[in-house]
């Protein structure tokens, strides 16, 4: 979102990162951006889309979208680049999400080395009646 990217720019500036290196922040339709991006361009891609499955009947479509995103994000990463894939959908289990991401990476003809998988941090509020929904994978793409 635009507010999140504005916060990023502020933090980069406050921490002297704005002039230290190259970064690109964009608020656009990721599928359109990836379609036009050349192969092996980026060192790091952070893919944290909005909730793709607000209802149970949207789950399969969400898994297909996560797979497609992982495929396209993997394609634009340099060999050895890092793909950070996240999901905030409670309708998608961590195992299904990670399987979709791995499938997308493979579909791009790339391999992965999973660096870390995470969920809710200890300070993230959670309800007893509401399952944990955050999941994230950091992977080095070969």
trRosetta pair geometry for C-beta under 8 A, 3 or more apart (Angstrom, degrees):
i j d omega theta_ij theta_ji phi_ij phi_ji
1 4 4.7 92 59 8 84 104
1 5 7.1 -156 92 -5 43 87
1 27 6.6 38 -167 -131 16 125
2 5 5.8 -59 -146 39 32 109
2 6 6.3 35 155 -22 67 104
2 27 5.1 -10 -74 -76 67 176
3 6 5.6 -53 -147 34 33 113
3 7 6.5 35 154 -19 65 103
4 7 5.6 -53 -152 36 33 113
4 8 6.5 39 147 -23 64 102
5 8 5.2 -45 -148 32 38 118
5 9 6.5 40 153 -20 65 100
5 25 4.6 141 -151 165 111 129
5 26 7.9 -157 -113 46 150 8
5 27 5.6 -115 -10 -51 149 111
6 9 5.7 -50 -150 34 33 111
6 10 6.5 36 150 -19 63 104
7 10 5.6 -53 -150 35 33 114
7 11 6.3 30 154 -16 66 107
8 11 5.8 -60 -149 40 29 108
8 12 6.2 31 154 -21 66 106
8 25 5.9 159 89 -105 139 146
9 12 5.7 -51 -145 35 31 113
9 13 6.4 30 156 -17 63 107
9 18 7.3 57 -162 -99 68 114
9 25 6.6 -110 -61 23 94 159
10 13 5.8 -61 -152 38 28 110
10 14 6.2 26 154 -18 66 109
11 14 5.6 -53 -140 39 32 111
11 15 6.1 9 165 1 66 114
11 17 7.9 4 122 35 70 125
12 15 6.4 -74 -145 51 23 95
12 17 4.3 -94 -155 75 75 105
12 18 4.6 107 131 -66 103 75
12 23 7.0 -129 -120 46 152 151
13 16 7.7 32 -176 -73 29 27
13 17 7.7 -79 -50 51 21 71
13 18 4.7 21 -88 -30 63 136
16 19 7.0 -51 -172 43 66 91
16 20 6.1 77 136 -38 77 118
17 20 5.0 -66 -139 35 43 119
17 21 6.7 -33 -171 32 79 93
17 23 7.6 34 143 -11 107 138
26 33 6.3 128 114 -110 150 152
28 32 6.4 -96 149 71 109 113
28 33 5.2 114 90 -53 123 117
29 32 4.2 63 86 11 106 112
29 33 6.8 169 86 -13 54 86
30 33 5.5 -54 -143 39 36 112
30 34 6.0 32 161 -17 70 108
30 47 7.2 105 -164 -132 156 90
30 49 6.8 -103 18 -90 148 103
30 69 6.8 27 120 -124 135 104
31 34 6.1 -55 -142 40 27 107
31 35 6.4 36 155 -29 61 106
31 68 7.5 10 -111 132 105 124
31 69 7.8 -82 -80 -90 78 77
31 72 7.4 123 -127 26 57 173
32 35 5.7 -51 -149 27 29 116
32 36 7.0 7 161 -1 61 107
33 36 6.6 -77 -161 45 28 96
33 37 6.2 34 150 -39 68 111
34 37 5.4 -50 -140 20 36 119
34 69 7.8 178 -28 -136 165 58
34 72 3.9 61 161 157 144 130
34 73 6.8 -67 -114 -67 134 54
34 75 7.6 97 -175 60 103 115
34 76 6.4 -122 -139 -25 82 136
35 72 7.5 -39 -63 -140 50 137
37 41 5.9 -118 175 25 102 149
37 42 7.9 -15 -180 -19 139 111
37 75 8.0 129 90 100 105 101
37 76 4.7 5 121 -108 132 134
38 41 5.2 111 75 -60 84 120
38 76 7.3 104 84 -126 40 85
39 75 5.7 -79 -116 168 81 82
39 76 6.5 -127 -131 -102 32 44
40 76 7.1 -135 -28 -166 16 32
40 77 7.0 -16 -115 101 46 30
40 78 5.0 73 -164 -103 78 56
40 79 7.0 -9 -125 -18 112 71
41 76 5.1 -34 36 -172 100 87
41 77 7.9 -57 51 -87 57 17
41 78 7.3 -137 54 -51 14 82
42 45 5.3 88 104 -59 144 91
42 76 5.4 36 17 134 106 98
42 77 5.7 -55 75 -104 84 54
42 78 6.8 -149 80 -11 32 83
42 81 6.3 93 104 -150 68 149
43 77 7.5 62 -150 -150 11 78
43 78 5.8 -14 -94 28 53 120
43 81 5.1 -162 -161 -122 33 96
43 82 7.1 20 147 23 66 84
44 77 7.9 41 -99 -123 14 103
44 81 6.3 -160 -71 -171 36 91
44 82 4.7 -5 -114 63 81 99
44 83 8.0 177 -155 -79 52 29
44 84 7.2 21 -174 -5 94 105
45 73 4.6 -175 114 -163 150 103
45 76 6.5 94 -66 82 144 108
45 77 5.8 -104 -2 -74 117 101
45 81 7.1 49 -1 149 89 125
45 82 7.6 -175 31 94 57 58
45 83 5.5 -7 64 -116 97 69
45 84 7.1 -164 96 32 51 72
46 84 4.4 -10 -117 65 70 118
46 86 7.7 9 -177 0 82 112
47 69 5.4 143 -173 158 144 122
47 70 7.3 -164 69 -81 163 56
47 73 5.1 -75 -50 -78 138 156
47 83 6.9 -4 7 -171 114 88
47 84 6.7 169 27 87 65 60
47 85 5.1 -7 68 -110 109 64
47 86 6.9 175 94 25 59 71
48 84 7.4 -17 -49 118 95 100
48 85 8.0 164 -74 -161 55 30
48 86 4.1 8 -111 55 84 123
48 88 7.9 57 -174 -24 86 104
48 136 7.9 -9 -101 -111 100 106
49 52 6.3 37 110 -49 127 104
49 65 7.4 -102 81 139 168 121
49 66 8.0 -143 33 -92 131 71
49 69 6.7 -117 -29 -92 133 162
49 86 7.9 175 24 79 55 77
49 87 7.7 -2 56 -107 86 61
50 88 7.4 -56 -163 49 37 121
51 54 5.6 83 126 -70 124 79
51 88 5.3 -80 -77 88 82 95
51 89 5.0 129 -147 -85 79 79
52 58 6.8 -164 140 147 64 114
52 61 7.0 -146 160 109 105 85
52 62 3.6 138 108 -123 113 92
52 65 5.1 -161 -144 64 152 144
52 66 7.0 -151 30 -45 158 87
52 87 7.6 -60 20 -139 105 99
52 89 5.8 -56 47 -61 72 142
52 92 7.6 31 65 -27 101 138
53 56 7.6 48 173 -112 108 18
53 58 4.1 177 -130 100 68 99
53 59 4.9 68 -143 -89 147 48
53 61 7.2 152 -87 67 91 84
53 62 3.7 -65 -43 -34 107 150
53 89 4.4 70 48 -160 93 140
53 91 3.9 -116 123 68 121 132
53 92 5.6 120 35 -35 142 98
54 58 6.3 36 39 38 58 151
54 89 7.7 -103 -65 -129 39 94
54 91 7.4 144 -156 -12 1 135
55 58 5.0 94 61 0 76 105
55 91 7.1 48 106 -81 16 155
56 59 5.9 -17 -170 -25 47 116
56 91 5.7 -168 -100 -137 47 120
58 61 5.3 -62 -166 49 63 114
58 62 5.7 70 137 -31 84 104
58 91 6.8 75 71 96 87 163
59 62 5.6 -58 -150 33 29 113
59 63 6.5 27 156 -18 65 104
59 91 4.8 -129 -87 147 95 113
59 92 6.1 160 -143 -77 85 74
60 63 5.7 -51 -149 34 33 111
60 64 6.5 34 152 -17 64 104
61 64 5.6 -54 -150 37 34 112
61 65 6.3 35 151 -20 66 105
62 65 5.6 -55 -148 36 32 112
62 66 6.4 33 153 -19 66 103
62 87 8.0 92 167 -144 118 125
62 89 5.8 81 -170 -90 156 178
62 91 6.8 115 24 87 157 113
62 92 5.5 -120 113 -60 134 129
63 66 5.7 -50 -146 35 32 111
63 67 6.4 35 152 -20 63 105
63 92 6.5 163 -71 -122 82 118
63 96 6.0 -69 -104 161 122 108
63 97 7.6 -125 -112 -95 78 47
63 100 4.7 -148 -163 -88 77 141
64 67 5.6 -54 -150 35 32 114
64 68 6.3 32 152 -19 65 106
64 100 7.7 -107 -64 -144 18 124
65 68 5.6 -52 -145 37 32 111
65 69 6.2 34 155 -20 65 105
66 69 5.7 -53 -146 37 30 112
66 70 6.3 30 156 -18 64 106
66 85 7.3 90 -163 -177 97 125
66 87 6.6 -15 -102 -81 133 124
66 92 7.5 122 -26 -160 149 162
66 97 6.2 -106 -172 -145 168 70
66 100 4.2 64 93 121 116 136
66 101 6.1 -63 157 -65 106 70
66 104 6.9 -133 129 -27 61 141
67 70 5.9 -57 -149 37 28 109
67 71 6.4 31 152 -22 63 106
67 100 4.5 -100 -61 -173 82 86
67 101 7.4 -131 -97 -75 48 24
67 103 5.1 -32 -127 89 111 109
67 104 4.1 176 -167 -64 51 100
67 107 7.0 64 172 8 98 145
68 71 5.6 -53 -149 33 31 114
68 72 6.4 20 158 -10 65 108
68 104 6.4 -106 -26 -119 10 122
69 72 6.1 -62 -146 43 29 103
69 73 5.8 25 159 -17 68 112
69 85 7.4 134 110 -128 115 108
69 104 6.7 -6 67 -162 51 166
70 73 5.8 -54 -136 42 27 109
70 74 6.0 31 160 -23 63 109
70 83 7.1 86 -142 165 76 148
70 85 6.0 2 -92 -97 98 147
70 100 6.9 151 3 130 139 73
70 101 4.4 159 -89 -146 149 58
70 102 7.6 -36 157 -16 159 15
70 103 7.4 96 76 69 139 60
70 104 2.8 113 77 84 105 137
70 105 5.3 -66 156 -45 111 70
70 108 7.6 -132 127 -15 69 123
71 74 6.0 -60 -152 34 23 110
71 75 6.6 27 151 -25 60 106
71 104 3.9 -110 -40 -169 73 85
71 105 7.1 -139 -89 -64 47 23
71 107 4.6 -39 -106 83 119 113
71 108 4.6 164 -156 -53 64 97
72 75 5.5 -49 -150 27 34 117
72 76 6.9 20 158 -10 64 105
72 104 7.9 -49 8 -180 59 118
72 108 7.4 -168 -56 -89 19 124
73 76 6.3 -65 -154 40 32 101
73 77 6.7 37 151 -31 66 107
73 83 5.4 111 128 -132 120 117
73 85 7.4 162 65 -82 159 98
73 104 7.9 47 38 133 93 129
74 77 5.8 -55 -151 23 34 115
74 83 6.2 -30 -83 -67 70 151
74 104 6.7 160 -2 128 126 87
74 105 4.7 143 -79 -124 153 66
74 108 4.0 162 89 52 121 161
74 110 4.5 -156 170 38 124 148
74 112 7.9 -79 -114 -72 126 103
74 141 5.3 -177 -138 -138 84 144
75 108 4.8 -135 -60 -147 80 124
75 110 7.6 -148 -74 -25 45 129
77 81 3.4 -153 -175 75 103 141
77 82 7.5 -165 -144 43 134 24
77 83 6.0 -84 -57 -60 154 95
77 110 7.7 71 63 -133 112 164
77 141 4.7 77 95 60 146 145
78 81 4.5 117 53 -47 68 114
79 141 7.2 -119 -133 107 38 78
79 142 6.2 24 -153 -163 87 40
80 140 6.2 -19 -154 -172 46 105
80 141 7.3 -53 13 70 6 60
80 142 7.2 43 -64 -105 49 51
81 140 7.4 155 82 -152 28 59
81 141 5.3 -17 67 48 80 107
82 115 7.5 -14 -132 -5 105 146
82 138 6.4 -12 -168 -168 109 86
82 139 7.1 151 -153 79 60 40
82 140 5.9 -37 -96 -97 68 58
82 141 7.3 174 -98 3 15 87
83 101 8.0 168 124 -174 128 114
83 105 7.3 -170 47 -94 161 115
83 112 7.5 -66 43 -120 123 115
83 137 7.9 9 106 104 88 92
83 138 7.7 159 83 -154 49 40
83 139 5.1 -17 61 64 94 93
83 141 5.4 67 -13 -42 112 119
84 136 6.7 -1 -175 -173 87 104
84 137 7.3 174 -150 87 44 49
84 138 5.4 -9 -104 -103 79 71
84 139 8.0 171 -81 22 35 66
85 97 7.9 176 129 161 114 100
85 101 4.7 150 95 -121 166 137
85 136 6.9 166 87 -152 48 55
85 137 5.0 -4 57 55 95 95
85 139 7.4 1 6 12 106 111
86 134 7.3 -18 -167 -163 102 80
86 135 6.9 165 -151 89 58 50
86 136 4.3 -10 -102 -103 88 89
86 137 7.8 -173 -74 22 48 59
87 92 5.7 -67 160 79 149 133
87 97 4.8 -124 16 -134 152 142
87 133 7.9 -107 122 162 82 75
87 134 7.5 161 86 -148 56 38
87 135 5.2 -3 55 58 95 94
87 136 7.7 -172 22 -74 60 52
88 133 5.8 51 -175 128 52 108
88 134 5.9 -6 -111 -98 67 68
89 92 4.4 53 92 17 118 105
89 97 7.8 159 56 -84 104 122
89 133 6.3 -138 104 -172 17 107
90 130 7.0 -72 -117 -177 154 86
90 131 5.5 131 -155 69 106 98
90 132 8.0 168 -116 103 88 23
90 133 3.7 -61 -76 -101 76 119
92 96 5.5 -127 -168 87 78 118
92 97 5.0 92 142 -65 117 97
92 135 8.0 -114 103 32 98 134
93 96 4.6 89 56 11 86 103
93 97 6.8 -151 90 -7 42 88
94 97 5.6 -58 -145 38 30 112
94 98 6.1 24 162 -14 68 108
94 117 7.4 98 -174 171 120 128
94 119 6.9 -53 -88 -86 137 112
94 135 4.5 175 -110 -112 86 146
95 98 6.1 -56 -142 40 28 106
95 99 6.1 31 156 -21 63 110
96 99 5.6 -56 -145 38 29 114
96 100 6.4 32 155 -21 64 105
97 100 5.8 -57 -152 34 29 110
97 101 6.5 27 153 -17 65 105
97 135 5.3 123 72 90 155 143
97 137 7.9 177 124 -17 102 118
98 101 5.6 -51 -147 36 34 113
98 102 6.3 34 155 -17 66 106
98 117 6.6 -10 -96 -118 135 137
98 135 7.4 -101 -47 158 90 133
98 137 5.8 121 -114 -61 90 142
99 102 5.8 -55 -147 39 30 110
99 103 6.2 33 153 -22 64 108
100 103 5.6 -54 -146 36 30 114
100 104 6.4 31 154 -20 64 105
101 104 5.8 -56 -152 35 30 111
101 105 6.5 31 152 -19 64 104
101 137 5.8 159 94 48 166 146
101 139 7.6 159 144 -4 124 145
102 105 5.7 -52 -149 34 33 112
102 106 6.4 33 153 -16 65 106
102 112 6.4 -123 -123 38 75 143
103 106 5.7 -56 -150 39 31 111
103 107 6.2 35 151 -24 65 107
104 107 5.4 -51 -145 34 33 115
104 108 6.7 32 154 -19 63 102
105 108 5.9 -58 -159 33 32 110
105 110 5.2 -86 180 80 79 100
105 111 7.3 58 144 -159 114 11
105 112 4.8 18 147 -41 163 122
105 139 7.2 -67 -86 116 156 154
105 141 6.5 -142 -144 -120 115 101
106 109 7.7 50 177 -70 38 18
106 110 7.3 -119 -92 62 23 57
106 111 7.7 40 -97 -99 67 46
110 141 5.2 4 164 -172 138 100
110 142 6.2 156 -173 70 79 57
111 141 7.4 144 78 -162 47 52
111 142 4.0 -14 65 54 99 118
112 139 4.4 -9 -165 178 114 132
112 140 6.9 139 -160 72 59 49
112 141 5.8 -27 -101 -104 73 59
112 142 6.9 -148 -71 10 22 87
113 139 6.4 151 71 -163 43 75
113 140 4.4 -12 57 57 103 102
113 142 6.8 80 -18 -36 95 106
114 117 6.6 -9 -179 -41 124 96
114 137 6.3 -62 -136 -165 99 108
114 138 7.5 102 -167 79 59 56
114 139 5.2 -40 -103 -102 50 92
115 138 4.2 -57 65 107 114 101
115 139 6.1 -172 3 -97 85 29
115 140 6.0 93 -49 -21 108 88
116 137 7.4 176 92 -149 48 47
116 138 4.7 21 49 41 84 114
117 135 7.2 -9 -175 -170 95 88
117 136 7.0 163 -156 86 51 52
117 137 5.0 -14 -104 -102 81 76
117 138 7.7 -151 -71 22 39 69
118 121 7.8 5 174 -67 121 71
118 134 7.9 -30 117 129 84 102
118 135 7.4 159 85 -154 51 43
118 136 4.7 -12 58 60 95 102
118 137 7.9 -176 20 -76 68 34
118 138 7.9 42 -5 -10 104 99
119 132 5.6 44 174 151 124 138
119 134 5.7 125 -167 89 56 83
119 135 5.6 -16 -103 -97 75 63
119 136 7.6 -180 -79 19 30 79
120 124 4.2 -128 -166 64 97 137
120 126 6.0 20 -160 -58 171 129
120 132 5.0 -113 -13 -144 123 116
120 134 5.1 115 -71 48 67 119
121 124 5.0 110 56 -21 72 103
124 134 7.0 -58 165 16 169 147
126 130 6.8 -146 -172 80 71 95
126 132 6.0 -21 -129 -90 141 78
127 130 3.9 57 64 23 110 106
130 133 7.6 -43 155 -27 96 111
